[in-house]
């Protein structure tokens, strides 16, 4: 599928209704809000310890953004990007010190089990580490040990979000295109968000961008005849949109019901719904890095 990524200075905009097909947020703001949401969800959760761990990692991403934003800007001045973005060896000069800062910070606040994971990362040779980073960025998490993937992902997620937010872009969808992955980085969606306007956006798990996708059609196969909403109760603000055509599902977050919802945090906190759908033989079409260790 061809994707038109245009510079904001050259694109012809027609947004009389205020509709924007692409939303790019501030990564520091996103990570700060996500960490707070994870801490809030942990208060009444049976998986409180794990939600707090996820919150610790995300909170450190806020500091990574502050530390490495200038380095990403400098790299972008000398680099010609292609879309979707692919992480090549030139970005390793940023990923390596990112990982060092993240693991050092986590070592001082994390449990003994996480310290053991950090120690195992320090024993990985550079070539293997680059292989793991590349696999995560290419939506192939099965090629990475799940226990270390959530920490490596913190670096990939931070870097990709910084690249996107520092590149002035607009996305012009092709006519009748059904974009199932992020048009900017190729990442899988974490969940879909229903805005107050009623528009549905898919939230990229990798770069935090959001792109418009029509409602009442499967985000995986495009079918619109076999869609159902599943939830624990009719009042839930987090539901799953299932497709019996391809047997996939993606969580749907209704922001009008709760504007504090976060696609990563609330997807993780509603794992009981995933278990229910698994029993019904539906599979996840989205990606949440913090679910990787839980799936082992």
C-alpha positions in Angstrom: 0.0 0.0 0.0 1.4 3.4 -0.9 1.3 6.1 1.8 1.6 9.8 1.2 3.6 11.6 3.9 3.8 15.3 3.2 5.6 18.2 4.8 3.2 20.5 6.6 4.6 23.4 4.6 3.6 21.9 1.2 0.4 20.0 1.9 -2.9 21.5 0.8 -5.1 21.4 3.9 -8.9 21.1 3.7 -10.0 20.9 7.3 -13.1 23.1 7.5 -14.7 20.7 9.9 -11.6 20.5 12.1 -11.0 16.9 11.2 -7.4 15.8 11.1 -6.5 12.3 9.7 -3.2 12.2 11.8 -2.5 13.3 15.3 1.0 13.6 16.7 1.3 14.2 20.4 4.1 15.3 22.7 5.9 12.1 23.9 6.9 13.6 27.3 3.2 14.5 27.9 2.0 11.1 26.8 4.5 9.2 28.9 3.9 11.3 32.0 0.1 10.8 31.7 0.6 7.1 31.1 2.8 6.6 34.1 0.2 8.4 36.3 -2.6 6.3 34.8 -0.7 3.0 35.5 -0.2 4.1 39.1 -3.9 5.0 39.4 -5.0 1.6 37.9 -2.7 -0.3 40.2 -4.7 0.9 43.3 -7.6 -1.4 42.8 -6.0 -4.1 40.6 -5.1 -7.8 41.3 -2.0 -7.1 39.2 -0.9 -4.0 41.1 2.8 -4.9 41.3 3.1 -5.4 37.5 1.2 -2.2 36.7 3.5 -0.3 39.1 6.6 -1.8 37.3 5.2 -0.7 34.0 4.7 2.7 35.5 8.3 2.9 36.6 9.5 2.1 33.1 7.2 4.6 31.5 8.2 7.3 34.0 11.8 6.8 33.1 10.8 7.3 29.4 9.9 10.9 30.4 13.5 11.4 31.4 14.8 9.8 28.2 12.8 12.3 26.2 14.3 15.1 28.1 17.8 13.8 27.7 17.8 12.6 24.1 15.5 15.1 22.3 18.4 17.3 21.1 20.4 14.3 19.9 17.4 13.1 17.8 17.0 16.6 16.4 20.7 16.8 15.4 20.4 13.3 13.7 17.4 14.4 11.7 19.3 17.4 10.3 21.7 15.0 8.5 19.4 12.1 7.7 16.9 11.6 4.9 14.0 9.6 6.2 11.8 7.2 4.2 8.3 6.2 5.3 7.5 4.0 7.2 10.6 4.7 9.3 13.1 1.9 9.8 15.7 1.9 12.5 19.1 1.4 10.9 22.6 1.3 12.4 22.9 5.1 12.5 20.3 5.3 15.3 22.3 2.8 17.4 24.4 5.7 18.7 21.3 7.0 20.4 19.7 3.7 21.4 22.8 2.5 23.3 23.1 5.4 25.7 19.3 5.4 26.0 19.4 1.8 27.2 22.3 2.6 29.6 20.3 5.4 31.2 17.1 3.4 31.4 18.7 0.4 33.0 20.8 2.5 35.4 17.7 4.3 36.6 15.6 1.2 37.0 18.4 -0.6 38.9 18.0 1.8 41.8 14.2 1.5 42.1 13.2 -1.9 40.8 12.8 -5.3 42.5 15.5 -7.9 42.7 13.9 -9.8 39.8 14.1 -6.8 37.5 17.7 -6.2 38.5 18.5 -9.7 37.4 16.9 -8.9 34.0 19.0 -5.7 33.8 22.1 -7.8 34.6 21.2 -10.2 31.8 20.9 -7.3 29.3 24.4 -6.2 30.2 25.7 -9.6 29.1 24.2 -9.4 25.6 26.7 -8.7 22.8 26.3 -5.7 20.6 25.3 -7.6 17.5 22.6 -9.5 19.3 21.3 -6.4 21.0 21.0 -4.7 17.6 19.1 -7.7 16.3 16.7 -7.5 19.2 16.1 -3.7 18.6 15.5 -4.3 14.9 13.1 -7.2 15.6 11.0 -5.1 18.0 10.9 -2.2 15.6 9.7 -4.6 12.8 6.8 -6.0 14.8 8.5 -9.3 15.5 8.6 -9.5 19.3 8.7 -13.2 19.2 12.4 -13.0 18.3 13.2 -11.3 21.6 13.1 -12.8 25.1 10.0 -11.5 26.6 11.5 -10.5 30.0 14.0 -8.1 28.4 11.7 -6.9 25.6 9.7 -4.6 27.8 12.9 -2.7 28.7 14.4 -2.6 25.2 10.9 -1.5 24.0 11.1 1.5 26.3 14.1 2.7 24.1 12.5 1.9 20.8 9.2 3.6 21.8 11.0 6.7 23.0 13.2 7.0 20.0 10.4 6.5 17.4 8.1 9.0 19.2 10.9 11.6 19.3 11.6 11.1 15.6 8.0 11.5 14.7 7.3 14.6 16.9 10.4 16.3 15.6 9.5 15.8 11.9 6.8 18.2 10.7 4.4 15.8 8.9 0.9 15.4 7.7 -0.6 12.2 6.4 -2.9 12.1 3.3 -4.7 8.8 3.2 -5.1 7.1 -0.2 -8.7 6.9 -1.4 -10.4 3.8 0.1 -7.2 2.8 1.9 -7.6 0.8 5.1 -4.5 1.5 7.1 -4.1 -1.2 9.7 -0.5 -0.2 10.7 0.9 3.2 11.5 1.6 5.2 8.3 4.6 6.8 9.9 6.6 4.0 11.5 4.7 0.8 10.5 3.9 0.0 14.1 0.9 -2.1 15.2 -1.9 -0.3 17.0 -2.2 -0.6 20.7 -5.9 0.1 20.7 -8.5 2.3 19.0 -9.7 5.5 20.6 -13.1 7.0 20.1 -12.8 10.8 20.4 -15.5 13.1 21.7 -16.2 14.0 18.0 -17.1 10.3 17.4 -14.1 9.8 15.1 -12.1 6.6 15.7 -8.3 6.7 15.7 -5.8 3.9 16.0 -3.0 4.6 18.5 0.4 3.5 17.4 2.2 1.3 20.0 5.6 2.3 18.6 5.6 6.1 17.9 2.4 7.2 19.7 0.9 8.8 16.6 -2.8 8.3 15.9 -4.4 7.8 12.5 -8.0 7.9 11.5 -9.9 4.7 10.7 -13.6 4.3 10.0 -15.7 2.8 12.8 -17.7 -0.5 12.5 -15.1 -2.2 10.3 -12.3 -4.6 11.3 -9.0 -2.8 11.7 -7.3 -6.0 10.7 -9.1 -7.4 7.6 -11.5 -4.5 6.8 -14.6 -6.5 7.1 -17.7 -4.6 8.2 -20.3 -7.4 8.3 -19.1 -9.5 11.3 -18.2 -6.9 13.9 -19.3 -7.1 17.6 -18.4 -5.3 20.7 -17.4 -7.3 23.8 -17.0 -6.0 27.3 -17.4 -7.0 30.9 -20.5 -4.7 31.2 -22.4 -2.3 28.9 -21.1 0.7 30.9 -17.5 -0.2 30.4 -15.3 2.5 28.7 -12.9 -0.2 27.5 -14.4 -2.7 25.1 -13.1 -5.0 22.4 -14.2 -4.9 18.8 -14.2 -8.5 17.5 -14.4 -9.7 14.0 -15.7 -13.2 13.3 -14.5 -13.0 9.7 -10.8 -13.1 10.7 -11.2 -14.0 14.4 -9.3 -10.9 15.6 -10.0 -8.2 18.0 -8.7 -4.8 19.1 -9.6 -2.9 22.3 -11.6 0.2 21.9 -11.4 3.1 24.4 -14.3 5.5 24.6 -12.7 8.8 25.7 -16.1 10.5 26.2 -16.8 8.1 29.1 -13.3 8.6 30.6 -10.8 11.1 29.1 -8.0 9.7 31.3 -8.0 6.4 29.4 -4.6 5.4 28.0 -4.2 2.9 25.1 -1.3 1.0 26.8 -2.3 1.3 30.4 -5.9 0.5 30.1 -5.3 -2.3 27.6 -3.0 -3.9 30.1 -5.3 -3.4 33.1 -8.2 -5.1 31.3 -6.4 -8.4 30.7 -9.4 -10.3 32.0 -11.2 -9.3 28.8 -8.3 -10.7 26.8 -8.6 -14.0 28.7 -12.4 -14.1 27.9 -11.8 -13.4 24.2 -9.0 -16.0 24.1 -11.5 -18.6 25.4 -13.8 -17.5 22.5 -10.9 -18.2 20.1 -10.3 -14.6 19.1 -6.7 -13.3 18.8 -5.2 -9.9 19.4 -4.5 -7.8 16.4 -2.9 -5.0 18.4 0.4 -4.9 20.4 1.1 -4.0 24.0 4.8 -4.6 25.0 3.9 -5.0 28.7 1.8 -8.1 27.8 4.8 -10.0 26.4 6.0 -11.4 29.8 2.4 -12.2 30.8 1.9 -14.3 27.6 4.7 -16.7 28.5 
